[in-house]
Amino acid sequence: MDNGPESQQLHRRITELEEKVEHLRVSRRVLMNLLEKVEREKGGLVTRLELENKKLQMNNSRFAKNLLSKNRQIIELKAKMNERV
């Protein structure tokens, strides 16, 4: 095997590239972990928002029914007042 300057330079380059590959592997693992964390948080947020949406829809429905009931009472009271006149 030739241990000349060109050979040593190639060995150094191979070592540098191997180190870069290892750094890329670590970076990829970190990014994948971050992505998984973001996906979990997103899932939790979606679930929480869906529950809040259901709660708001129920409250809205209750409010609308109450409003209709009060409207009927007003109409009935007006009708009774008109009967007296």
DRENGU-326155 format. One record per residue (C-alpha): residue in one letter; x, y, z. Coordinates in Angstrom, 3 decimals, m for minus. Each point is the difference from the previous one (the first is absolute). Layout:
<atoms>
<'A' <X Y Z>>,
...
</atoms>
This chain:
<atoms>
<'M' <0.000 0.000 0.000>>,
<'D' <1.293 3.403 m0.956>>,
<'N' <0.426 2.345 2.978>>,
<'G' <0.815 2.996 m2.122>>,
<'P' <m1.508 3.470 0.532>>,
<'E' <m2.848 m0.740 m2.371>>,
<'S' <m0.924 m3.151 1.912>>,
<'Q' <0.118 1.825 3.343>>,
<'Q' <m2.138 2.781 m1.420>>,
<'L' <m2.564 m2.551 m1.200>>,
<'H' <m0.053 m1.662 3.439>>,
<'R' <m0.577 3.382 1.659>>,
<'R' <m2.791 0.752 m2.463>>,
<'I' <m1.605 m3.388 0.689>>,
<'T' <0.182 0.677 3.753>>,
<'E' <m1.573 3.451 m0.473>>,
<'L' <m2.791 m1.447 m2.102>>,
<'E' <m0.646 m2.776 2.545>>,
<'E' <m0.264 2.641 2.741>>,
<'K' <m2.413 2.027 m2.121>>,
<'V' <m2.120 m3.088 m0.610>>,
<'E' <m0.126 m0.650 3.753>>,
<'H' <m1.001 3.619 0.662>>,
<'L' <m2.734 m0.319 m2.614>>,
<'R' <m1.278 m3.169 1.694>>,
<'V' <m0.149 1.784 3.345>>,
<'S' <m1.705 3.015 m1.580>>,
<'R' <m2.521 m2.254 m1.666>>,
<'R' <m0.805 m1.729 3.307>>,
<'V' <m0.446 3.371 1.696>>,
<'L' <m2.271 1.231 m2.789>>,
<'M' <m2.058 m3.196 0.068>>,
<'N' <m0.436 0.294 3.775>>,
<'L' <m1.080 3.619 m0.390>>,
<'L' <m2.426 m0.960 m2.751>>,
<'E' <m1.521 m2.735 2.165>>,
<'K' <m0.352 2.450 2.887>>,
<'V' <m1.692 2.585 m2.225>>,
<'E' <m2.386 m2.650 m1.360>>,
<'R' <m0.929 m1.105 3.544>>,
<'E' <m0.592 3.606 1.061>>,
<'K' <m2.055 0.646 m3.131>>,
<'G' <m2.130 m3.069 0.719>>,
<'G' <m0.601 1.179 3.560>>,
<'L' <m0.907 3.472 m1.202>>,
<'V' <m2.413 m1.351 m2.604>>,
<'T' <m1.694 m2.166 2.631>>,
<'R' <m0.280 2.918 2.408>>,
<'L' <m1.411 2.282 m2.708>>,
<'E' <m2.529 m2.629 m1.074>>,
<'L' <m1.231 m0.323 3.594>>,
<'E' <m0.200 3.773 0.360>>,
<'N' <m1.911 0.211 m3.286>>,
<'K' <m2.551 m2.574 1.204>>,
<'K' <m0.407 1.895 3.253>>,
<'L' <m0.539 3.279 m1.855>>,
<'Q' <m2.525 m1.630 m2.343>>,
<'M' <m1.939 m1.384 2.980>>,
<'N' <0.028 3.401 1.704>>,
<'N' <m1.114 1.664 m3.228>>,
<'S' <m2.823 m2.490 m0.430>>,
<'R' <m1.116 0.508 3.602>>,
<'F' <0.101 3.774 m0.443>>,
<'A' <m2.021 m0.189 m3.251>>,
<'K' <m2.666 m2.203 1.637>>,
<'N' <m0.208 2.373 2.954>>,
<'L' <m0.315 2.965 m2.352>>,
<'L' <m2.814 m1.690 m1.926>>,
<'S' <m1.786 m0.776 3.236>>,
<'K' <0.264 3.612 1.164>>,
<'N' <m1.208 1.161 m3.414>>,
<'R' <m3.095 m2.231 0.322>>,
<'Q' <m0.683 1.421 3.465>>,
<'I' <0.216 3.555 m1.352>>,
<'I' <m2.382 m0.853 m2.855>>,
<'E' <m2.449 m1.648 2.435>>,
<'L' <0.135 2.988 2.364>>,
<'K' <m0.595 2.412 m2.896>>,
<'A' <m2.932 m2.122 m1.175>>,
<'K' <m1.523 0.043 3.530>>,
<'M' <0.489 3.762 0.212>>,
<'N' <m1.727 0.443 m3.369>>,
<'E' <m2.922 m2.144 1.174>>,
<'R' <m0.532 2.320 2.984>>,
<'V' <m0.079 3.091 m2.119>>,
</atoms>
